[in-house]
């Protein structure tokens, strides 16, 4: 699997599971490391919207070193 620092959310979770299951090598640079969720967008007057992370997932077994 090829990864880089621009991966986020599912792009961080998928390589972690890939590594944990020992499916194959992971090459590239360390990912951002975050797994956050956005459940809504706040509308703006110009028709756009703004979002902010509202919840996150973490586990003591998901160490920064990938083990």
PDB file of N, CA, C and O in Angstrom:
ATOM      1  N   UNK A   1       0.839  -1.155   0.000  1.00  0.00           N
ATOM      2  CA  UNK A   1       0.000   0.000   0.000  1.00  0.00           C
ATOM      3  C   UNK A   1       0.897   1.236   0.000  1.00  0.00           C
ATOM      4  O   UNK A   1       1.935   1.257   0.661  1.00  0.00           O
ATOM      5  N   UNK A   2       0.495   2.254  -0.738  1.00  0.00           N
ATOM      6  CA  UNK A   2       1.237   3.516  -0.782  1.00  0.00           C
ATOM      7  C   UNK A   2       0.453   4.548   0.018  1.00  0.00           C
ATOM      8  O   UNK A   2      -0.742   4.738  -0.207  1.00  0.00           O
ATOM      9  N   UNK A   3       1.130   5.218   0.959  1.00  0.00           N
ATOM     10  CA  UNK A   3       0.494   6.241   1.787  1.00  0.00           C
ATOM     11  C   UNK A   3       1.374   7.486   1.838  1.00  0.00           C
ATOM     12  O   UNK A   3       2.565   7.434   1.531  1.00  0.00           O
ATOM     13  N   UNK A   4       0.761   8.613   2.235  1.00  0.00           N
ATOM     14  CA  UNK A   4       1.550   9.824   2.460  1.00  0.00           C
ATOM     15  C   UNK A   4       0.878  10.683   3.524  1.00  0.00           C
ATOM     16  O   UNK A   4      -0.184  10.338   4.042  1.00  0.00           O
ATOM     17  N   UNK A   5       1.511  11.801   3.837  1.00  0.00           N
ATOM     18  CA  UNK A   5       1.044  12.668   4.914  1.00  0.00           C
ATOM     19  C   UNK A   5      -0.267  13.379   4.604  1.00  0.00           C
ATOM     20  O   UNK A   5      -0.836  14.011   5.494  1.00  0.00           O
ATOM     21  N   UNK A   6      -0.762  13.298   3.377  1.00  0.00           N
ATOM     22  CA  UNK A   6      -2.016  13.956   3.024  1.00  0.00           C
ATOM     23  C   UNK A   6      -3.235  13.081   3.305  1.00  0.00           C
ATOM     24  O   UNK A   6      -4.370  13.539   3.173  1.00  0.00           O
ATOM     25  N   UNK A   7      -3.007  11.824   3.691  1.00  0.00           N
ATOM     26  CA  UNK A   7      -4.117  10.929   4.020  1.00  0.00           C
ATOM     27  C   UNK A   7      -4.770  11.390   5.315  1.00  0.00           C
ATOM     28  O   UNK A   7      -4.100  11.918   6.202  1.00  0.00           O
ATOM     29  N   UNK A   8      -6.049  11.193   5.418  1.00  0.00           N
ATOM     30  CA  UNK A   8      -6.756  11.538   6.637  1.00  0.00           C
ATOM     31  C   UNK A   8      -7.997  10.691   6.788  1.00  0.00           C
ATOM     32  O   UNK A   8      -8.494  10.129   5.812  1.00  0.00           O
ATOM     33  N   UNK A   9      -8.493  10.597   7.986  1.00  0.00           N
ATOM     34  CA  UNK A   9      -9.698   9.864   8.324  1.00  0.00           C
ATOM     35  C   UNK A   9      -9.597   8.414   7.858  1.00  0.00           C
ATOM     36  O   UNK A   9      -8.761   7.672   8.375  1.00  0.00           O
ATOM     37  N   UNK A  10     -10.417   7.986   6.901  1.00  0.00           N
ATOM     38  CA  UNK A  10     -10.343   6.619   6.409  1.00  0.00           C
ATOM     39  C   UNK A  10      -9.006   6.290   5.775  1.00  0.00           C
ATOM     40  O   UNK A  10      -8.584   5.133   5.759  1.00  0.00           O
ATOM     41  N   UNK A  11      -8.336   7.318   5.249  1.00  0.00           N
ATOM     42  CA  UNK A  11      -7.009   7.129   4.676  1.00  0.00           C
ATOM     43  C   UNK A  11      -5.957   6.835   5.729  1.00  0.00           C
ATOM     44  O   UNK A  11      -4.851   6.403   5.404  1.00  0.00           O
ATOM     45  N   UNK A  12      -6.293   7.066   6.980  1.00  0.00           N
ATOM     46  CA  UNK A  12      -5.434   6.688   8.104  1.00  0.00           C
ATOM     47  C   UNK A  12      -5.849   5.343   8.677  1.00  0.00           C
ATOM     48  O   UNK A  12      -4.995   4.550   9.072  1.00  0.00           O
ATOM     49  N   UNK A  13      -7.129   5.080   8.726  1.00  0.00           N
ATOM     50  CA  UNK A  13      -7.614   3.823   9.305  1.00  0.00           C
ATOM     51  C   UNK A  13      -7.263   2.637   8.421  1.00  0.00           C
ATOM     52  O   UNK A  13      -6.807   1.609   8.922  1.00  0.00           O
ATOM     53  N   UNK A  14      -7.467   2.762   7.117  1.00  0.00           N
ATOM     54  CA  UNK A  14      -7.247   1.634   6.220  1.00  0.00           C
ATOM     55  C   UNK A  14      -5.809   1.118   6.270  1.00  0.00           C
ATOM     56  O   UNK A  14      -5.614  -0.091   6.391  1.00  0.00           O
ATOM     57  N   UNK A  15      -4.791   1.986   6.183  1.00  0.00           N
ATOM     58  CA  UNK A  15      -3.421   1.472   6.305  1.00  0.00           C
ATOM     59  C   UNK A  15      -3.145   0.811   7.662  1.00  0.00           C
ATOM     60  O   UNK A  15      -2.391  -0.159   7.733  1.00  0.00           O
ATOM     61  N   UNK A  16      -3.743   1.324   8.722  1.00  0.00           N
ATOM     62  CA  UNK A  16      -3.536   0.727  10.037  1.00  0.00           C
ATOM     63  C   UNK A  16      -4.071  -0.697  10.069  1.00  0.00           C
ATOM     64  O   UNK A  16      -3.398  -1.605  10.556  1.00  0.00           O
ATOM     65  N   UNK A  17      -5.302  -0.898   9.542  1.00  0.00           N
ATOM     66  CA  UNK A  17      -5.866  -2.246   9.492  1.00  0.00           C
ATOM     67  C   UNK A  17      -5.057  -3.137   8.554  1.00  0.00           C
ATOM     68  O   UNK A  17      -4.847  -4.315   8.845  1.00  0.00           O
ATOM     69  N   UNK A  18      -4.609  -2.591   7.444  1.00  0.00           N
ATOM     70  CA  UNK A  18      -3.778  -3.315   6.478  1.00  0.00           C
ATOM     71  C   UNK A  18      -2.517  -3.841   7.164  1.00  0.00           C
ATOM     72  O   UNK A  18      -2.138  -4.999   6.990  1.00  0.00           O
ATOM     73  N   UNK A  19      -1.875  -2.972   7.947  1.00  0.00           N
ATOM     74  CA  UNK A  19      -0.671  -3.350   8.696  1.00  0.00           C
ATOM     75  C   UNK A  19      -0.989  -4.393   9.761  1.00  0.00           C
ATOM     76  O   UNK A  19      -0.271  -5.382   9.908  1.00  0.00           O
ATOM     77  N   UNK A  20      -2.062  -4.166  10.494  1.00  0.00           N
ATOM     78  CA  UNK A  20      -2.419  -5.067  11.593  1.00  0.00           C
ATOM     79  C   UNK A  20      -2.713  -6.485  11.093  1.00  0.00           C
ATOM     80  O   UNK A  20      -2.402  -7.463  11.772  1.00  0.00           O
ATOM     81  N   UNK A  21      -3.309  -6.590   9.911  1.00  0.00           N
ATOM     82  CA  UNK A  21      -3.634  -7.907   9.351  1.00  0.00           C
ATOM     83  C   UNK A  21      -2.462  -8.526   8.591  1.00  0.00           C
ATOM     84  O   UNK A  21      -2.558  -9.650   8.097  1.00  0.00           O
ATOM     85  N   UNK A  22      -1.347  -7.778   8.499  1.00  0.00           N
ATOM     86  CA  UNK A  22      -0.138  -8.262   7.816  1.00  0.00           C
ATOM     87  C   UNK A  22      -0.422  -8.672   6.371  1.00  0.00           C
ATOM     88  O   UNK A  22       0.035  -9.717   5.908  1.00  0.00           O
ATOM     89  N   UNK A  23      -1.177  -7.837   5.674  1.00  0.00           N
ATOM     90  CA  UNK A  23      -1.558  -8.117   4.286  1.00  0.00           C
ATOM     91  C   UNK A  23      -0.389  -7.897   3.334  1.00  0.00           C
ATOM     92  O   UNK A  23      -0.224  -8.642   2.368  1.00  0.00           O
ATOM     93  N   UNK A  24       0.411  -6.890   3.599  1.00  0.00           N
ATOM     94  CA  UNK A  24       1.543  -6.593   2.738  1.00  0.00           C
ATOM     95  C   UNK A  24       2.282  -5.373   3.236  1.00  0.00           C
ATOM     96  O   UNK A  24       1.944  -4.820   4.282  1.00  0.00           O
ATOM     97  N   UNK A  25       3.296  -4.947   2.488  1.00  0.00           N
ATOM     98  CA  UNK A  25       4.082  -3.785   2.921  1.00  0.00           C
ATOM     99  C   UNK A  25       3.341  -2.465   2.715  1.00  0.00           C
ATOM    100  O   UNK A  25       2.489  -2.336   1.836  1.00  0.00           O
ATOM    101  N   UNK A  26       3.690  -1.502   3.546  1.00  0.00           N
ATOM    102  CA  UNK A  26       3.192  -0.138   3.400  1.00  0.00           C
ATOM    103  C   UNK A  26       4.401   0.728   3.117  1.00  0.00           C
ATOM    104  O   UNK A  26       5.370   0.715   3.876  1.00  0.00           O
ATOM    105  N   UNK A  27       4.352   1.483   2.026  1.00  0.00           N
ATOM    106  CA  UNK A  27       5.469   2.350   1.652  1.00  0.00           C
ATOM    107  C   UNK A  27       4.984   3.786   1.541  1.00  0.00           C
ATOM    108  O   UNK A  27       3.802   4.039   1.307  1.00  0.00           O
ATOM    109  N   UNK A  28       5.899   4.712   1.710  1.00  0.00           N
ATOM    110  CA  UNK A  28       5.574   6.128   1.617  1.00  0.00           C
ATOM    111  C   UNK A  28       5.970   6.854   2.889  1.00  0.00           C
ATOM    112  O   UNK A  28       6.896   6.448   3.591  1.00  0.00           O
ATOM    113  N   UNK A  29       5.262   7.922   3.170  1.00  0.00           N
ATOM    114  CA  UNK A  29       5.538   8.707   4.372  1.00  0.00           C
ATOM    115  C   UNK A  29       4.408   8.526   5.377  1.00  0.00           C
ATOM    116  O   UNK A  29       3.300   8.129   5.018  1.00  0.00           O
ATOM    117  N   UNK A  30       4.700   8.819   6.630  1.00  0.00           N
ATOM    118  CA  UNK A  30       3.715   8.665   7.702  1.00  0.00           C
ATOM    119  C   UNK A  30       2.461   9.490   7.396  1.00  0.00           C
ATOM    120  O   UNK A  30       2.547  10.626   6.929  1.00  0.00           O
ATOM    121  N   UNK A  31       1.299   8.895   7.668  1.00  0.00           N
ATOM    122  CA  UNK A  31       0.035   9.608   7.463  1.00  0.00           C
ATOM    123  C   UNK A  31      -0.187  10.621   8.576  1.00  0.00           C
ATOM    124  O   UNK A  31       0.563  10.658   9.552  1.00  0.00           O
ATOM    125  N   UNK A  32      -1.202  11.427   8.427  1.00  0.00           N
ATOM    126  CA  UNK A  32      -1.531  12.454   9.405  1.00  0.00           C
ATOM    127  C   UNK A  32      -1.854  11.829  10.756  1.00  0.00           C
ATOM    128  O   UNK A  32      -1.472  12.377  11.790  1.00  0.00           O
ATOM    129  N   UNK A  33      -2.545  10.701  10.770  1.00  0.00           N
ATOM    130  CA  UNK A  33      -2.797   9.973  12.006  1.00  0.00           C
ATOM    131  C   UNK A  33      -4.137  10.242  12.653  1.00  0.00           C
ATOM    132  O   UNK A  33      -4.424   9.690  13.715  1.00  0.00           O
ATOM    133  N   UNK A  34      -4.957  11.064  12.053  1.00  0.00           N
ATOM    134  CA  UNK A  34      -6.233  11.390  12.669  1.00  0.00           C
ATOM    135  C   UNK A  34      -7.383  10.605  12.091  1.00  0.00           C
ATOM    136  O   UNK A  34      -7.385  10.254  10.911  1.00  0.00           O
ATOM    137  N   UNK A  35      -8.349  10.335  12.920  1.00  0.00           N
ATOM    138  CA  UNK A  35      -9.574   9.680  12.483  1.00  0.00           C
ATOM    139  C   UNK A  35     -10.717  10.430  13.147  1.00  0.00           C
ATOM    140  O   UNK A  35     -11.101  10.133  14.279  1.00  0.00           O
ATOM    141  N   UNK A  36     -11.252  11.401  12.428  1.00  0.00           N
ATOM    142  CA  UNK A  36     -12.287  12.271  12.973  1.00  0.00           C
ATOM    143  C   UNK A  36     -13.516  12.230  12.085  1.00  0.00           C
ATOM    144  O   UNK A  36     -13.441  11.847  10.917  1.00  0.00           O
ATOM    145  N   UNK A  37     -14.633  12.624  12.642  1.00  0.00           N
ATOM    146  CA  UNK A  37     -15.876  12.630  11.889  1.00  0.00           C
ATOM    147  C   UNK A  37     -16.557  13.975  11.898  1.00  0.00           C
ATOM    148  O   UNK A  37     -16.448  14.753  12.846  1.00  0.00           O
ATOM    149  N   UNK A  38     -17.261  14.225  10.819  1.00  0.00           N
ATOM    150  CA  UNK A  38     -18.046  15.449  10.667  1.00  0.00           C
ATOM    151  C   UNK A  38     -19.473  15.009  10.405  1.00  0.00           C
ATOM    152  O   UNK A  38     -19.726  14.289   9.440  1.00  0.00           O
ATOM    153  N   UNK A  39     -20.407  15.425  11.240  1.00  0.00           N
ATOM    154  CA  UNK A  39     -21.782  14.963  11.078  1.00  0.00           C
ATOM    155  C   UNK A  39     -22.718  16.029  10.512  1.00  0.00           C
ATOM    156  O   UNK A  39     -23.878  15.738  10.222  1.00  0.00           O
ATOM    157  N   UNK A  40     -22.236  17.239  10.354  1.00  0.00           N
ATOM    158  CA  UNK A  40     -23.112  18.284   9.809  1.00  0.00           C
ATOM    159  C   UNK A  40     -22.290  19.434   9.262  1.00  0.00           C
ATOM    160  O   UNK A  40     -21.132  19.623   9.631  1.00  0.00           O
ATOM    161  N   UNK A  41     -22.908  20.197   8.377  1.00  0.00           N
ATOM    162  CA  UNK A  41     -22.314  21.429   7.878  1.00  0.00           C
ATOM    163  C   UNK A  41     -23.164  22.604   8.335  1.00  0.00           C
ATOM    164  O   UNK A  41     -24.392  22.517   8.336  1.00  0.00           O
ATOM    165  N   UNK A  42     -22.538  23.677   8.714  1.00  0.00           N
ATOM    166  CA  UNK A  42     -23.265  24.870   9.153  1.00  0.00           C
ATOM    167  C   UNK A  42     -23.391  25.794   7.945  1.00  0.00           C
ATOM    168  O   UNK A  42     -22.377  26.216   7.389  1.00  0.00           O
ATOM    169  N   UNK A  43     -24.609  26.116   7.531  1.00  0.00           N
ATOM    170  CA  UNK A  43     -24.792  26.930   6.326  1.00  0.00           C
ATOM    171  C   UNK A  43     -24.320  28.370   6.517  1.00  0.00           C
ATOM    172  O   UNK A  43     -24.447  28.949   7.596  1.00  0.00           O
ATOM    173  N   UNK A  44     -23.771  28.928   5.438  1.00  0.00           N
ATOM    174  CA  UNK A  44     -23.347  30.319   5.413  1.00  0.00           C
ATOM    175  C   UNK A  44     -24.291  31.119   4.518  1.00  0.00           C
ATOM    176  O   UNK A  44     -24.998  30.539   3.694  1.00  0.00           O
ATOM    177  N   UNK A  45     -24.310  32.429   4.670  1.00  0.00           N
ATOM    178  CA  UNK A  45     -25.207  33.280   3.895  1.00  0.00           C
ATOM    179  C   UNK A  45     -24.928  33.238   2.402  1.00  0.00           C
ATOM    180  O   UNK A  45     -25.830  33.483   1.601  1.00  0.00           O
ATOM    181  N   UNK A  46     -23.708  32.936   2.016  1.00  0.00           N
ATOM    182  CA  UNK A  46     -23.376  32.921   0.585  1.00  0.00           C
ATOM    183  C   UNK A  46     -23.708  31.591  -0.081  1.00  0.00           C
ATOM    184  O   UNK A  46     -23.382  31.396  -1.252  1.00  0.00           O
ATOM    185  N   UNK A  47     -24.349  30.673   0.639  1.00  0.00           N
ATOM    186  CA  UNK A  47     -24.721  29.385   0.065  1.00  0.00           C
ATOM    187  C   UNK A  47     -23.729  28.268   0.367  1.00  0.00           C
ATOM    188  O   UNK A  47     -24.023  27.097   0.126  1.00  0.00           O
ATOM    189  N   UNK A  48     -22.578  28.614   0.882  1.00  0.00           N
ATOM    190  CA  UNK A  48     -21.592  27.604   1.245  1.00  0.00           C
ATOM    191  C   UNK A  48     -21.876  27.044   2.622  1.00  0.00           C
ATOM    192  O   UNK A  48     -22.927  27.308   3.207  1.00  0.00           O
ATOM    193  N   UNK A  49     -20.950  26.281   3.130  1.00  0.00           N
ATOM    194  CA  UNK A  49     -21.077  25.804   4.501  1.00  0.00           C
ATOM    195  C   UNK A  49     -19.696  25.595   5.095  1.00  0.00           C
ATOM    196  O   UNK A  49     -18.692  25.537   4.385  1.00  0.00           O
ATOM    197  N   UNK A  50     -19.674  25.485   6.395  1.00  0.00           N
ATOM    198  CA  UNK A  50     -18.423  25.266   7.113  1.00  0.00           C
ATOM    199  C   UNK A  50     -18.600  24.023   7.986  1.00  0.00           C
ATOM    200  O   UNK A  50     -19.670  23.791   8.548  1.00  0.00           O
ATOM    201  N   UNK A  51     -17.546  23.239   8.088  1.00  0.00           N
ATOM    202  CA  UNK A  51     -17.591  22.047   8.928  1.00  0.00           C
ATOM    203  C   UNK A  51     -16.439  22.075   9.918  1.00  0.00           C
ATOM    204  O   UNK A  51     -15.440  22.766   9.717  1.00  0.00           O
ATOM    205  N   UNK A  52     -16.598  21.318  10.978  1.00  0.00           N
ATOM    206  CA  UNK A  52     -15.544  21.168  11.977  1.00  0.00           C
ATOM    207  C   UNK A  52     -15.623  19.757  12.523  1.00  0.00           C
ATOM    208  O   UNK A  52     -16.717  19.208  12.653  1.00  0.00           O
ATOM    209  N   UNK A  53     -14.489  19.159  12.846  1.00  0.00           N
ATOM    210  CA  UNK A  53     -14.522  17.819  13.433  1.00  0.00           C
ATOM    211  C   UNK A  53     -15.349  17.817  14.715  1.00  0.00           C
ATOM    212  O   UNK A  53     -15.200  18.695  15.565  1.00  0.00           O
ATOM    213  N   UNK A  54     -16.226  16.816  14.841  1.00  0.00           N
ATOM    214  CA  UNK A  54     -17.101  16.760  16.005  1.00  0.00           C
ATOM    215  C   UNK A  54     -16.868  15.540  16.876  1.00  0.00           C
ATOM    216  O   UNK A  54     -17.230  15.550  18.053  1.00  0.00           O
ATOM    217  N   UNK A  55     -16.277  14.496  16.332  1.00  0.00           N
ATOM    218  CA  UNK A  55     -16.006  13.307  17.128  1.00  0.00           C
ATOM    219  C   UNK A  55     -14.781  12.607  16.559  1.00  0.00           C
ATOM    220  O   UNK A  55     -14.416  12.808  15.401  1.00  0.00           O
ATOM    221  N   UNK A  56     -14.160  11.789  17.382  1.00  0.00           N
ATOM    222  CA  UNK A  56     -12.938  11.091  16.966  1.00  0.00           C
ATOM    223  C   UNK A  56     -12.946   9.675  17.515  1.00  0.00           C
ATOM    224  O   UNK A  56     -13.701   9.346  18.430  1.00  0.00           O
ATOM    225  N   UNK A  57     -12.095   8.852  16.940  1.00  0.00           N
ATOM    226  CA  UNK A  57     -11.942   7.475  17.369  1.00  0.00           C
ATOM    227  C   UNK A  57     -10.507   7.274  17.817  1.00  0.00           C
ATOM    228  O   UNK A  57      -9.589   7.804  17.191  1.00  0.00           O
ATOM    229  N   UNK A  58     -10.297   6.538  18.861  1.00  0.00           N
ATOM    230  CA  UNK A  58      -8.950   6.231  19.301  1.00  0.00           C
ATOM    231  C   UNK A  58      -8.976   4.930  20.080  1.00  0.00           C
ATOM    232  O   UNK A  58     -10.026   4.466  20.525  1.00  0.00           O
ATOM    233  N   UNK A  59      -7.815   4.366  20.230  1.00  0.00           N
ATOM    234  CA  UNK A  59      -7.676   3.117  20.969  1.00  0.00           C
ATOM    235  C   UNK A  59      -6.264   3.047  21.533  1.00  0.00           C
ATOM    236  O   UNK A  59      -5.317   3.490  20.884  1.00  0.00           O
ATOM    237  N   UNK A  60      -6.115   2.507  22.705  1.00  0.00           N
ATOM    238  CA  UNK A  60      -4.791   2.344  23.289  1.00  0.00           C
ATOM    239  C   UNK A  60      -3.969   1.347  22.489  1.00  0.00           C
ATOM    240  O   UNK A  60      -2.740   1.371  22.564  1.00  0.00           O
ATOM    241  N   UNK A  61      -4.611   0.476  21.730  1.00  0.00           N
ATOM    242  CA  UNK A  61      -3.878  -0.503  20.936  1.00  0.00           C
ATOM    243  C   UNK A  61      -3.461   0.055  19.583  1.00  0.00           C
ATOM    244  O   UNK A  61      -2.718  -0.609  18.860  1.00  0.00           O
ATOM    245  N   UNK A  62      -3.905   1.237  19.218  1.00  0.00           N
ATOM    246  CA  UNK A  62      -3.520   1.877  17.963  1.00  0.00           C
ATOM    247  C   UNK A  62      -2.402   2.881  18.255  1.00  0.00           C
ATOM    248  O   UNK A  62      -2.605   4.091  18.151  1.00  0.00           O
ATOM    249  N   UNK A  63      -1.256   2.386  18.611  1.00  0.00           N
ATOM    250  CA  UNK A  63      -0.124   3.240  18.991  1.00  0.00           C
ATOM    251  C   UNK A  63       0.409   3.986  17.786  1.00  0.00           C
ATOM    252  O   UNK A  63       0.193   3.575  16.646  1.00  0.00           O
ATOM    253  N   UNK A  64       1.098   5.071  18.036  1.00  0.00           N
ATOM    254  CA  UNK A  64       1.662   5.902  16.963  1.00  0.00           C
ATOM    255  C   UNK A  64       2.662   5.149  16.116  1.00  0.00           C
ATOM    256  O   UNK A  64       2.872   5.505  14.956  1.00  0.00           O
ATOM    257  N   UNK A  65       3.284   4.120  16.661  1.00  0.00           N
ATOM    258  CA  UNK A  65       4.272   3.366  15.883  1.00  0.00           C
ATOM    259  C   UNK A  65       3.639   2.284  15.022  1.00  0.00           C
ATOM    260  O   UNK A  65       4.355   1.511  14.385  1.00  0.00           O
ATOM    261  N   UNK A  66       2.295   2.212  14.988  1.00  0.00           N
ATOM    262  CA  UNK A  66       1.608   1.266  14.140  1.00  0.00           C
ATOM    263  C   UNK A  66       1.462  -0.128  14.703  1.00  0.00           C
ATOM    264  O   UNK A  66       0.978  -1.025  14.013  1.00  0.00           O
ATOM    265  N   UNK A  67       1.872  -0.328  15.942  1.00  0.00           N
ATOM    266  CA  UNK A  67       1.771  -1.675  16.514  1.00  0.00           C
ATOM    267  C   UNK A  67       0.514  -1.829  17.354  1.00  0.00           C
ATOM    268  O   UNK A  67       0.271  -2.900  17.910  1.00  0.00           O
TER     269      UNK A  67
END
